[in-house]
Amino acid sequence: MGRYLYDGNGLQDLKVVDYPEDGTIDPHINMGAPETLKDFLKAGQNLERELYPDGNVHRVFVFWDHGSGSLGGVCSDKVCKSDLLSLSEIHKTFAEVYPSVDEPPFELIGFDACLMST
């Protein structure tokens, strides 16, 4: 797991997350929780401001994980299988992190998950 940037120099691993020395990732992070999505979006904002202070970026966000369609949601994980991000939770979280509708935060938001085109 990591954060990557694709720019004119190709794909770069940003290595901005401090993982434990043994290489494990906290297995208790609930990928179906709106708070986890919010933390991730805010970390991305901070990283973007640091790397591109002029704001000259193109943003794409892809939800990649298991999905249960537009009624069920997306992004469960091996530990928290019963919790999914619903589309209303996603909408609310994006609205909290990016309150201005004048400037959309992403040029593309995609869902690479089962049943998400329903």
Backbone atoms as SQL, in Angstrom:
CREATE TABLE atoms (id INTEGER PRIMARY KEY, chain TEXT, resi INTEGER, resn TEXT, atom TEXT, x REAL, y REAL, z REAL);
INSERT INTO atoms VALUES
  (1, 'A', 1, 'MET', 'N', 0.843, -1.161, 0.000),
  (2, 'A', 1, 'MET', 'CA', 0.000, 0.000, 0.000),
  (3, 'A', 1, 'MET', 'C', 0.894, 1.231, 0.000),
  (4, 'A', 2, 'GLY', 'N', 0.516, 2.230, -0.742),
  (5, 'A', 2, 'GLY', 'CA', 1.314, 3.432, -0.764),
  (6, 'A', 2, 'GLY', 'C', 0.626, 4.531, -1.539),
  (7, 'A', 3, 'ARG', 'N', 1.328, 5.616, -1.697),
  (8, 'A', 3, 'ARG', 'CA', 0.832, 6.740, -2.482),
  (9, 'A', 3, 'ARG', 'C', 1.772, 6.926, -3.650),
  (10, 'A', 4, 'TYR', 'N', 1.170, 7.102, -4.812),
  (11, 'A', 4, 'TYR', 'CA', 1.956, 7.210, -6.021),
  (12, 'A', 4, 'TYR', 'C', 1.562, 8.457, -6.794),
  (13, 'A', 5, 'LEU', 'N', 2.496, 8.954, -7.529),
  (14, 'A', 5, 'LEU', 'CA', 2.282, 10.128, -8.362),
  (15, 'A', 5, 'LEU', 'C', 2.721, 9.782, -9.767),
  (16, 'A', 6, 'TYR', 'N', 1.867, 10.072, -10.725),
  (17, 'A', 6, 'TYR', 'CA', 2.247, 9.884, -12.120),
  (18, 'A', 6, 'TYR', 'C', 2.348, 11.262, -12.744),
  (19, 'A', 7, 'ASP', 'N', 3.549, 11.632, -13.168),
  (20, 'A', 7, 'ASP', 'CA', 3.746, 12.925, -13.797),
  (21, 'A', 7, 'ASP', 'C', 4.659, 12.766, -15.000),
  (22, 'A', 8, 'GLY', 'N', 5.248, 13.820, -15.464),
  (23, 'A', 8, 'GLY', 'CA', 6.119, 13.780, -16.630),
  (24, 'A', 8, 'GLY', 'C', 7.315, 12.864, -16.465),
  (25, 'A', 9, 'ASN', 'N', 7.665, 12.533, -15.240),
  (26, 'A', 9, 'ASN', 'CA', 8.788, 11.632, -14.974),
  (27, 'A', 9, 'ASN', 'C', 8.350, 10.184, -14.807),
  (28, 'A', 10, 'GLY', 'N', 7.071, 9.900, -15.035),
  (29, 'A', 10, 'GLY', 'CA', 6.564, 8.545, -14.876),
  (30, 'A', 10, 'GLY', 'C', 5.978, 8.324, -13.495),
  (31, 'A', 11, 'LEU', 'N', 5.853, 7.067, -13.112),
  (32, 'A', 11, 'LEU', 'CA', 5.257, 6.706, -11.841),
  (33, 'A', 11, 'LEU', 'C', 6.293, 6.796, -10.729),
  (34, 'A', 12, 'GLN', 'N', 5.946, 7.524, -9.663),
  (35, 'A', 12, 'GLN', 'CA', 6.861, 7.695, -8.544),
  (36, 'A', 12, 'GLN', 'C', 6.175, 7.262, -7.260),
  (37, 'A', 13, 'ASP', 'N', 6.863, 6.507, -6.449),
  (38, 'A', 13, 'ASP', 'CA', 6.375, 6.131, -5.127),
  (39, 'A', 13, 'ASP', 'C', 6.733, 7.275, -4.187),
  (40, 'A', 14, 'LEU', 'N', 5.738, 7.898, -3.590),
  (41, 'A', 14, 'LEU', 'CA', 5.984, 9.078, -2.764),
  (42, 'A', 14, 'LEU', 'C', 6.501, 8.728, -1.379),
  (43, 'A', 15, 'LYS', 'N', 6.298, 7.519, -0.932),
  (44, 'A', 15, 'LYS', 'CA', 6.822, 7.039, 0.353),
  (45, 'A', 15, 'LYS', 'C', 6.615, 8.054, 1.471),
  (46, 'A', 16, 'VAL', 'N', 5.391, 8.532, 1.586),
  (47, 'A', 16, 'VAL', 'CA', 5.108, 9.522, 2.618),
  (48, 'A', 16, 'VAL', 'C', 4.470, 8.907, 3.852),
  (49, 'A', 17, 'VAL', 'N', 4.176, 7.627, 3.810),
  (50, 'A', 17, 'VAL', 'CA', 3.543, 6.981, 4.944),
  (51, 'A', 17, 'VAL', 'C', 4.608, 6.246, 5.740),
  (52, 'A', 18, 'ASP', 'N', 4.649, 6.477, 7.030),
  (53, 'A', 18, 'ASP', 'CA', 5.588, 5.755, 7.893),
  (54, 'A', 18, 'ASP', 'C', 4.947, 4.450, 8.330),
  (55, 'A', 19, 'TYR', 'N', 5.406, 3.355, 7.758),
  (56, 'A', 19, 'TYR', 'CA', 4.900, 2.045, 8.130),
  (57, 'A', 19, 'TYR', 'C', 5.757, 1.488, 9.255),
  (58, 'A', 20, 'PRO', 'N', 5.177, 0.590, 10.043),
  (59, 'A', 20, 'PRO', 'CA', 5.994, -0.041, 11.092),
  (60, 'A', 20, 'PRO', 'C', 7.200, -0.738, 10.487),
  (61, 'A', 21, 'GLU', 'N', 8.255, -0.863, 11.285),
  (62, 'A', 21, 'GLU', 'CA', 9.504, -1.452, 10.798),
  (63, 'A', 21, 'GLU', 'C', 9.328, -2.866, 10.282),
  (64, 'A', 22, 'ASP', 'N', 8.345, -3.593, 10.824),
  (65, 'A', 22, 'ASP', 'CA', 8.162, -4.964, 10.361),
  (66, 'A', 22, 'ASP', 'C', 7.377, -5.033, 9.050),
  (67, 'A', 23, 'GLY', 'N', 6.989, -3.881, 8.506),
  (68, 'A', 23, 'GLY', 'CA', 6.317, -3.835, 7.212),
  (69, 'A', 23, 'GLY', 'C', 4.821, -4.060, 7.254),
  (70, 'A', 24, 'THR', 'N', 4.268, -4.240, 8.429),
  (71, 'A', 24, 'THR', 'CA', 2.836, -4.478, 8.527),
  (72, 'A', 24, 'THR', 'C', 2.071, -3.161, 8.501),
  (73, 'A', 25, 'ILE', 'N', 0.822, -3.265, 8.154),
  (74, 'A', 25, 'ILE', 'CA', -0.073, -2.114, 8.154),
  (75, 'A', 25, 'ILE', 'C', -1.154, -2.402, 9.188),
  (76, 'A', 26, 'ASP', 'N', -1.597, -1.393, 9.897),
  (77, 'A', 26, 'ASP', 'CA', -2.618, -1.584, 10.921),
  (78, 'A', 26, 'ASP', 'C', -3.826, -2.287, 10.315),
  (79, 'A', 27, 'PRO', 'N', -4.103, -3.513, 10.732),
  (80, 'A', 27, 'PRO', 'CA', -5.208, -4.263, 10.140),
  (81, 'A', 27, 'PRO', 'C', -6.575, -3.804, 10.626),
  (82, 'A', 28, 'HIS', 'N', -6.604, -2.871, 11.559),
  (83, 'A', 28, 'HIS', 'CA', -7.866, -2.440, 12.134),
  (84, 'A', 28, 'HIS', 'C', -8.403, -1.170, 11.487),
  (85, 'A', 29, 'ILE', 'N', -7.739, -0.667, 10.466),
  (86, 'A', 29, 'ILE', 'CA', -8.246, 0.499, 9.756),
  (87, 'A', 29, 'ILE', 'C', -9.440, 0.054, 8.925),
  (88, 'A', 30, 'ASN', 'N', -10.580, 0.659, 9.162),
  (89, 'A', 30, 'ASN', 'CA', -11.814, 0.280, 8.487),
  (90, 'A', 30, 'ASN', 'C', -11.938, 1.059, 7.182),
  (91, 'A', 31, 'MET', 'N', -11.715, 0.401, 6.064),
  (92, 'A', 31, 'MET', 'CA', -11.786, 1.066, 4.767),
  (93, 'A', 31, 'MET', 'C', -13.223, 1.411, 4.385),
  (94, 'A', 32, 'GLY', 'N', -14.191, 0.910, 5.126),
  (95, 'A', 32, 'GLY', 'CA', -15.588, 1.236, 4.881),
  (96, 'A', 32, 'GLY', 'C', -16.091, 2.396, 5.720),
  (97, 'A', 33, 'ALA', 'N', -15.209, 3.016, 6.489),
  (98, 'A', 33, 'ALA', 'CA', -15.607, 4.128, 7.360),
  (99, 'A', 33, 'ALA', 'C', -15.371, 5.467, 6.671),
  (100, 'A', 34, 'PRO', 'N', -16.346, 6.367, 6.725),
  (101, 'A', 34, 'PRO', 'CA', -16.163, 7.694, 6.134),
  (102, 'A', 34, 'PRO', 'C', -14.964, 8.440, 6.723),
  (103, 'A', 35, 'GLU', 'N', -14.648, 8.203, 7.994),
  (104, 'A', 35, 'GLU', 'CA', -13.519, 8.885, 8.630),
  (105, 'A', 35, 'GLU', 'C', -12.194, 8.491, 7.974),
  (106, 'A', 36, 'THR', 'N', -12.085, 7.233, 7.552),
  (107, 'A', 36, 'THR', 'CA', -10.870, 6.779, 6.871),
  (108, 'A', 36, 'THR', 'C', -10.726, 7.484, 5.533),
  (109, 'A', 37, 'LEU', 'N', -11.823, 7.583, 4.790),
  (110, 'A', 37, 'LEU', 'CA', -11.800, 8.301, 3.508),
  (111, 'A', 37, 'LEU', 'C', -11.439, 9.766, 3.732),
  (112, 'A', 38, 'LYS', 'N', -12.014, 10.372, 4.748),
  (113, 'A', 38, 'LYS', 'CA', -11.740, 11.780, 5.045),
  (114, 'A', 38, 'LYS', 'C', -10.261, 11.993, 5.366),
  (115, 'A', 39, 'ASP', 'N', -9.694, 11.120, 6.196),
  (116, 'A', 39, 'ASP', 'CA', -8.269, 11.221, 6.522),
  (117, 'A', 39, 'ASP', 'C', -7.416, 11.093, 5.262),
  (118, 'A', 40, 'PHE', 'N', -7.785, 10.163, 4.383),
  (119, 'A', 40, 'PHE', 'CA', -7.030, 9.958, 3.148),
  (120, 'A', 40, 'PHE', 'C', -7.106, 11.189, 2.243),
  (121, 'A', 41, 'LEU', 'N', -8.294, 11.756, 2.092),
  (122, 'A', 41, 'LEU', 'CA', -8.452, 12.947, 1.247),
  (123, 'A', 41, 'LEU', 'C', -7.665, 14.134, 1.796),
  (124, 'A', 42, 'LYS', 'N', -7.710, 14.315, 3.108),
  (125, 'A', 42, 'LYS', 'CA', -6.960, 15.427, 3.715),
  (126, 'A', 42, 'LYS', 'C', -5.454, 15.226, 3.580),
  (127, 'A', 43, 'ALA', 'N', -4.992, 13.988, 3.727),
  (128, 'A', 43, 'ALA', 'CA', -3.563, 13.706, 3.538),
  (129, 'A', 43, 'ALA', 'C', -3.163, 14.016, 2.100),
  (130, 'A', 44, 'GLY', 'N', -4.021, 13.688, 1.158),
  (131, 'A', 44, 'GLY', 'CA', -3.748, 14.007, -0.243),
  (132, 'A', 44, 'GLY', 'C', -3.693, 15.500, -0.489),
  (133, 'A', 45, 'GLN', 'N', -4.597, 16.248, 0.127),
  (134, 'A', 45, 'GLN', 'CA', -4.575, 17.708, 0.011),
  (135, 'A', 45, 'GLN', 'C', -3.260, 18.272, 0.528),
  (136, 'A', 46, 'ASN', 'N', -2.850, 17.820, 1.696),
  (137, 'A', 46, 'ASN', 'CA', -1.605, 18.315, 2.289),
  (138, 'A', 46, 'ASN', 'C', -0.405, 17.980, 1.416),
  (139, 'A', 47, 'LEU', 'N', -0.366, 16.768, 0.902),
  (140, 'A', 47, 'LEU', 'CA', 0.731, 16.349, 0.043),
  (141, 'A', 47, 'LEU', 'C', 0.756, 17.159, -1.246),
  (142, 'A', 48, 'GLU', 'N', -0.407, 17.389, -1.811),
  (143, 'A', 48, 'GLU', 'CA', -0.484, 18.175, -3.041),
  (144, 'A', 48, 'GLU', 'C', 0.014, 19.602, -2.815),
  (145, 'A', 49, 'ARG', 'N', -0.385, 20.207, -1.716),
  (146, 'A', 49, 'ARG', 'CA', 0.063, 21.577, -1.411),
  (147, 'A', 49, 'ARG', 'C', 1.577, 21.635, -1.243),
  (148, 'A', 50, 'GLU', 'N', 2.126, 20.568, -0.670),
  (149, 'A', 50, 'GLU', 'CA', 3.569, 20.508, -0.462),
  (150, 'A', 50, 'GLU', 'C', 4.317, 20.326, -1.786),
  (151, 'A', 51, 'LEU', 'N', 3.832, 19.422, -2.624),
  (152, 'A', 51, 'LEU', 'CA', 4.529, 19.110, -3.877),
  (153, 'A', 51, 'LEU', 'C', 4.240, 20.102, -4.995),
  (154, 'A', 52, 'TYR', 'N', 3.017, 20.648, -5.008),
  (155, 'A', 52, 'TYR', 'CA', 2.595, 21.545, -6.088),
  (156, 'A', 52, 'TYR', 'C', 1.943, 22.793, -5.514),
  (157, 'A', 53, 'PRO', 'N', 2.723, 23.672, -4.917),
  (158, 'A', 53, 'PRO', 'CA', 2.137, 24.867, -4.295),
  (159, 'A', 53, 'PRO', 'C', 1.425, 25.790, -5.282),
  (160, 'A', 54, 'ASP', 'N', 1.763, 25.677, -6.574),
  (161, 'A', 54, 'ASP', 'CA', 1.089, 26.519, -7.569),
  (162, 'A', 54, 'ASP', 'C', -0.286, 25.976, -7.941),
  (163, 'A', 55, 'GLY', 'N', -0.625, 24.771, -7.482),
  (164, 'A', 55, 'GLY', 'CA', -1.941, 24.195, -7.754),
  (165, 'A', 55, 'GLY', 'C', -2.121, 23.669, -9.156),
  (166, 'A', 56, 'ASN', 'N', -1.054, 23.581, -9.912),
  (167, 'A', 56, 'ASN', 'CA', -1.128, 23.131, -11.301),
  (168, 'A', 56, 'ASN', 'C', -1.082, 21.595, -11.350),
  (169, 'A', 57, 'VAL', 'N', -2.227, 20.963, -11.063),
  (170, 'A', 57, 'VAL', 'CA', -2.301, 19.504, -11.038),
  (171, 'A', 57, 'VAL', 'C', -3.602, 19.042, -11.678),
  (172, 'A', 58, 'HIS', 'N', -3.604, 17.810, -12.097),
  (173, 'A', 58, 'HIS', 'CA', -4.815, 17.136, -12.568),
  (174, 'A', 58, 'HIS', 'C', -5.087, 16.015, -11.576),
  (175, 'A', 59, 'ARG', 'N', -6.278, 15.970, -11.051),
  (176, 'A', 59, 'ARG', 'CA', -6.597, 15.014, -9.985),
  (177, 'A', 59, 'ARG', 'C', -7.554, 13.938, -10.484),
  (178, 'A', 60, 'VAL', 'N', -7.231, 12.705, -10.134),
  (179, 'A', 60, 'VAL', 'CA', -8.078, 11.555, -10.411),
  (180, 'A', 60, 'VAL', 'C', -8.184, 10.750, -9.126),
  (181, 'A', 61, 'PHE', 'N', -9.362, 10.290, -8.807),
  (182, 'A', 61, 'PHE', 'CA', -9.567, 9.462, -7.627),
  (183, 'A', 61, 'PHE', 'C', -10.263, 8.188, -8.069),
  (184, 'A', 62, 'VAL', 'N', -9.703, 7.043, -7.691),
  (185, 'A', 62, 'VAL', 'CA', -10.299, 5.761, -8.055),
  (186, 'A', 62, 'VAL', 'C', -10.552, 4.953, -6.786),
  (187, 'A', 63, 'PHE', 'N', -11.800, 4.560, -6.604),
  (188, 'A', 63, 'PHE', 'CA', -12.162, 3.625, -5.549),
  (189, 'A', 63, 'PHE', 'C', -11.913, 2.235, -6.109),
  (190, 'A', 64, 'TRP', 'N', -11.020, 1.493, -5.481),
  (191, 'A', 64, 'TRP', 'CA', -10.678, 0.155, -5.955),
  (192, 'A', 64, 'TRP', 'C', -10.793, -0.812, -4.794),
  (193, 'A', 65, 'ASP', 'N', -11.726, -1.703, -4.898),
  (194, 'A', 65, 'ASP', 'CA', -11.907, -2.706, -3.856),
  (195, 'A', 65, 'ASP', 'C', -13.156, -3.501, -4.218),
  (196, 'A', 66, 'HIS', 'N', -13.713, -4.173, -3.250),
  (197, 'A', 66, 'HIS', 'CA', -14.958, -4.899, -3.470),
  (198, 'A', 66, 'HIS', 'C', -16.103, -3.904, -3.477),
  (199, 'A', 67, 'GLY', 'N', -17.105, -4.178, -4.300),
  (200, 'A', 67, 'GLY', 'CA', -18.257, -3.301, -4.367),
  (201, 'A', 67, 'GLY', 'C', -19.548, -4.087, -4.302),
  (202, 'A', 68, 'SER', 'N', -20.601, -3.396, -3.912),
  (203, 'A', 68, 'SER', 'CA', -21.929, -4.013, -3.836),
  (204, 'A', 68, 'SER', 'C', -22.960, -3.180, -4.567),
  (205, 'A', 69, 'GLY', 'N', -22.540, -2.498, -5.590),
  (206, 'A', 69, 'GLY', 'CA', -23.467, -1.712, -6.383),
  (207, 'A', 69, 'GLY', 'C', -23.821, -0.381, -5.758),
  (208, 'A', 70, 'SER', 'N', -24.665, 0.351, -6.472),
  (209, 'A', 70, 'SER', 'CA', -25.003, 1.704, -6.039),
  (210, 'A', 70, 'SER', 'C', -25.816, 1.713, -4.746),
  (211, 'A', 71, 'LEU', 'N', -26.506, 0.638, -4.433),
  (212, 'A', 71, 'LEU', 'CA', -27.265, 0.585, -3.183),
  (213, 'A', 71, 'LEU', 'C', -26.426, 0.085, -2.014),
  (214, 'A', 72, 'GLY', 'N', -25.414, -0.735, -2.290),
  (215, 'A', 72, 'GLY', 'CA', -24.613, -1.323, -1.221),
  (216, 'A', 72, 'GLY', 'C', -23.401, -0.509, -0.846),
  (217, 'A', 73, 'GLY', 'N', -22.637, -0.080, -1.836),
  (218, 'A', 73, 'GLY', 'CA', -21.450, 0.713, -1.563),
  (219, 'A', 73, 'GLY', 'C', -20.183, 0.064, -2.082),
  (220, 'A', 74, 'VAL', 'N', -19.073, 0.546, -1.566),
  (221, 'A', 74, 'VAL', 'CA', -17.762, 0.120, -2.041),
  (222, 'A', 74, 'VAL', 'C', -16.767, 0.203, -0.887),
  (223, 'A', 75, 'CYS', 'N', -15.675, -0.510, -1.004),
  (224, 'A', 75, 'CYS', 'CA', -14.517, -0.432, -0.106),
  (225, 'A', 75, 'CYS', 'C', -14.706, -1.130, 1.234),
  (226, 'A', 76, 'SER', 'N', -14.913, -2.409, 1.181),
  (227, 'A', 76, 'SER', 'CA', -14.811, -3.197, 2.402),
  (228, 'A', 76, 'SER', 'C', -13.398, -3.761, 2.409),
  (229, 'A', 77, 'ASP', 'N', -12.990, -4.325, 3.513),
  (230, 'A', 77, 'ASP', 'CA', -11.683, -4.967, 3.511),
  (231, 'A', 77, 'ASP', 'C', -11.760, -6.299, 4.247),
  (232, 'A', 78, 'LYS', 'N', -10.660, -6.982, 4.358),
  (233, 'A', 78, 'LYS', 'CA', -10.654, -8.327, 4.926),
  (234, 'A', 78, 'LYS', 'C', -11.082, -8.352, 6.383),
  (235, 'A', 79, 'VAL', 'N', -10.862, -7.267, 7.103),
  (236, 'A', 79, 'VAL', 'CA', -11.189, -7.230, 8.526),
  (237, 'A', 79, 'VAL', 'C', -12.625, -6.748, 8.749),
  (238, 'A', 80, 'CYS', 'N', -13.017, -5.705, 8.036),
  (239, 'A', 80, 'CYS', 'CA', -14.318, -5.054, 8.270),
  (240, 'A', 80, 'CYS', 'C', -15.269, -5.308, 7.112),
  (241, 'A', 81, 'LYS', 'N', -15.495, -6.545, 6.759),
  (242, 'A', 81, 'LYS', 'CA', -16.292, -6.895, 5.589),
  (243, 'A', 81, 'LYS', 'C', -17.727, -6.381, 5.652),
  (244, 'A', 82, 'SER', 'N', -18.262, -6.217, 6.824),
  (245, 'A', 82, 'SER', 'CA', -19.663, -5.827, 6.911),
  (246, 'A', 82, 'SER', 'C', -19.877, -4.330, 6.732),
  (247, 'A', 83, 'ASP', 'N', -18.819, -3.550, 6.663),
  (248, 'A', 83, 'ASP', 'CA', -18.951, -2.098, 6.541),
  (249, 'A', 83, 'ASP', 'C', -18.462, -1.660, 5.174),
  (250, 'A', 84, 'LEU', 'N', -19.336, -1.000, 4.433),
  (251, 'A', 84, 'LEU', 'CA', -18.989, -0.458, 3.122),
  (252, 'A', 84, 'LEU', 'C', -19.227, 1.043, 3.129),
  (253, 'A', 85, 'LEU', 'N', -18.514, 1.757, 2.268),
  (254, 'A', 85, 'LEU', 'CA', -18.804, 3.180, 2.063),
  (255, 'A', 85, 'LEU', 'C', -20.008, 3.269, 1.139),
  (256, 'A', 86, 'SER', 'N', -21.089, 3.833, 1.625),
  (257, 'A', 86, 'SER', 'CA', -22.246, 4.037, 0.757),
  (258, 'A', 86, 'SER', 'C', -21.974, 5.257, -0.125),
  (259, 'A', 87, 'LEU', 'N', -22.714, 5.372, -1.207),
  (260, 'A', 87, 'LEU', 'CA', -22.525, 6.537, -2.076),
  (261, 'A', 87, 'LEU', 'C', -22.884, 7.825, -1.341),
  (262, 'A', 88, 'SER', 'N', -23.857, 7.785, -0.445),
  (263, 'A', 88, 'SER', 'CA', -24.189, 9.002, 0.310),
  (264, 'A', 88, 'SER', 'C', -23.067, 9.358, 1.293),
  (265, 'A', 89, 'GLU', 'N', -22.407, 8.350, 1.890),
  (266, 'A', 89, 'GLU', 'CA', -21.261, 8.630, 2.764),
  (267, 'A', 89, 'GLU', 'C', -20.107, 9.228, 1.960),
  (268, 'A', 90, 'ILE', 'N', -19.885, 8.713, 0.759),
  (269, 'A', 90, 'ILE', 'CA', -18.831, 9.241, -0.109),
  (270, 'A', 90, 'ILE', 'C', -19.136, 10.693, -0.464),
  (271, 'A', 91, 'HIS', 'N', -20.374, 10.955, -0.864),
  (272, 'A', 91, 'HIS', 'CA', -20.779, 12.310, -1.237),
  (273, 'A', 91, 'HIS', 'C', -20.596, 13.271, -0.058),
  (274, 'A', 92, 'LYS', 'N', -21.063, 12.871, 1.116),
  (275, 'A', 92, 'LYS', 'CA', -20.955, 13.720, 2.301),
  (276, 'A', 92, 'LYS', 'C', -19.493, 13.990, 2.661),
  (277, 'A', 93, 'THR', 'N', -18.654, 12.960, 2.594),
  (278, 'A', 93, 'THR', 'CA', -17.240, 13.114, 2.947),
  (279, 'A', 93, 'THR', 'C', -16.528, 14.040, 1.975),
  (280, 'A', 94, 'PHE', 'N', -16.770, 13.868, 0.680),
  (281, 'A', 94, 'PHE', 'CA', -16.153, 14.762, -0.299),
  (282, 'A', 94, 'PHE', 'C', -16.626, 16.190, -0.081),
  (283, 'A', 95, 'ALA', 'N', -17.903, 16.382, 0.236),
  (284, 'A', 95, 'ALA', 'CA', -18.438, 17.729, 0.467),
  (285, 'A', 95, 'ALA', 'C', -17.809, 18.377, 1.703),
  (286, 'A', 96, 'GLU', 'N', -17.497, 17.567, 2.727),
  (287, 'A', 96, 'GLU', 'CA', -16.857, 18.107, 3.926),
  (288, 'A', 96, 'GLU', 'C', -15.418, 18.534, 3.653),
  (289, 'A', 97, 'VAL', 'N', -14.699, 17.726, 2.876),
  (290, 'A', 97, 'VAL', 'CA', -13.290, 18.021, 2.614),
  (291, 'A', 97, 'VAL', 'C', -13.137, 19.093, 1.543),
  (292, 'A', 98, 'TYR', 'N', -14.037, 19.084, 0.564),
  (293, 'A', 98, 'TYR', 'CA', -13.987, 20.041, -0.546),
  (294, 'A', 98, 'TYR', 'C', -15.312, 20.808, -0.595),
  (295, 'A', 99, 'PRO', 'N', -15.497, 21.803, 0.280),
  (296, 'A', 99, 'PRO', 'CA', -16.792, 22.485, 0.365),
  (297, 'A', 99, 'PRO', 'C', -17.126, 23.384, -0.827),
  (298, 'A', 100, 'SER', 'N', -16.144, 23.845, -1.574),
  (299, 'A', 100, 'SER', 'CA', -16.406, 24.749, -2.688),
  (300, 'A', 100, 'SER', 'C', -16.852, 23.967, -3.923),
  (301, 'A', 101, 'VAL', 'N', -18.007, 24.326, -4.450),
  (302, 'A', 101, 'VAL', 'CA', -18.471, 23.685, -5.682),
  (303, 'A', 101, 'VAL', 'C', -17.990, 24.442, -6.920),
  (304, 'A', 102, 'ASP', 'N', -17.351, 25.596, -6.705),
  (305, 'A', 102, 'ASP', 'CA', -16.856, 26.393, -7.823),
  (306, 'A', 102, 'ASP', 'C', -15.693, 25.715, -8.539),
  (307, 'A', 103, 'GLU', 'N', -14.911, 24.968, -7.791),
  (308, 'A', 103, 'GLU', 'CA', -13.741, 24.304, -8.343),
  (309, 'A', 103, 'GLU', 'C', -13.784, 22.818, -7.970),
  (310, 'A', 104, 'PRO', 'N', -14.199, 21.955, -8.893),
  (311, 'A', 104, 'PRO', 'CA', -14.261, 20.532, -8.563),
  (312, 'A', 104, 'PRO', 'C', -12.886, 20.001, -8.161),
  (313, 'A', 105, 'PRO', 'N', -12.821, 19.191, -7.101),
  (314, 'A', 105, 'PRO', 'CA', -11.531, 18.705, -6.610),
  (315, 'A', 105, 'PRO', 'C', -10.880, 17.666, -7.519),
  (316, 'A', 106, 'PHE', 'N', -11.686, 16.950, -8.307),
  (317, 'A', 106, 'PHE', 'CA', -11.142, 15.903, -9.172),
  (318, 'A', 106, 'PHE', 'C', -11.727, 16.016, -10.563),
  (319, 'A', 107, 'GLU', 'N', -10.897, 15.724, -11.554),
  (320, 'A', 107, 'GLU', 'CA', -11.376, 15.705, -12.929),
  (321, 'A', 107, 'GLU', 'C', -12.114, 14.411, -13.230),
  (322, 'A', 108, 'LEU', 'N', -11.768, 13.370, -12.498),
  (323, 'A', 108, 'LEU', 'CA', -12.381, 12.063, -12.715),
  (324, 'A', 108, 'LEU', 'C', -12.442, 11.331, -11.388),
  (325, 'A', 109, 'ILE', 'N', -13.590, 10.762, -11.086),
  (326, 'A', 109, 'ILE', 'CA', -13.728, 9.858, -9.945),
  (327, 'A', 109, 'ILE', 'C', -14.257, 8.558, -10.517),
  (328, 'A', 110, 'GLY', 'N', -13.504, 7.486, -10.313),
  (329, 'A', 110, 'GLY', 'CA', -13.882, 6.199, -10.882),
  (330, 'A', 110, 'GLY', 'C', -14.113, 5.160, -9.804),
  (331, 'A', 111, 'PHE', 'N', -14.862, 4.137, -10.186),
  (332, 'A', 111, 'PHE', 'CA', -15.133, 3.014, -9.299),
  (333, 'A', 111, 'PHE', 'C', -14.688, 1.750, -10.006),
  (334, 'A', 112, 'ASP', 'N', -13.597, 1.181, -9.550),
  (335, 'A', 112, 'ASP', 'CA', -13.094, -0.080, -10.084),
  (336, 'A', 112, 'ASP', 'C', -13.466, -1.164, -9.071),
  (337, 'A', 113, 'ALA', 'N', -14.738, -1.494, -9.063),
  (338, 'A', 113, 'ALA', 'CA', -15.252, -2.449, -8.086),
  (339, 'A', 113, 'ALA', 'C', -16.490, -3.125, -8.662),
  (340, 'A', 114, 'CYS', 'N', -16.758, -4.303, -8.208),
  (341, 'A', 114, 'CYS', 'CA', -17.898, -5.074, -8.689),
  (342, 'A', 114, 'CYS', 'C', -19.194, -4.288, -8.556),
  (343, 'A', 115, 'LEU', 'N', -20.026, -4.396, -9.564),
  (344, 'A', 115, 'LEU', 'CA', -21.405, -3.898, -9.556),
  (345, 'A', 115, 'LEU', 'C', -21.540, -2.381, -9.452),
  (346, 'A', 116, 'MET', 'N', -20.486, -1.614, -9.534),
  (347, 'A', 116, 'MET', 'CA', -20.595, -0.169, -9.307),
  (348, 'A', 116, 'MET', 'C', -21.175, 0.588, -10.500),
  (349, 'A', 117, 'SER', 'N', -21.398, -0.090, -11.607),
  (350, 'A', 117, 'SER', 'CA', -22.018, 0.599, -12.744),
  (351, 'A', 117, 'SER', 'C', -23.524, 0.413, -12.750),
  (352, 'A', 118, 'THR', 'N', -24.080, -0.185, -11.687),
  (353, 'A', 118, 'THR', 'CA', -25.525, -0.400, -11.639),
  (354, 'A', 118, 'THR', 'C', -26.261, 0.893, -11.426);
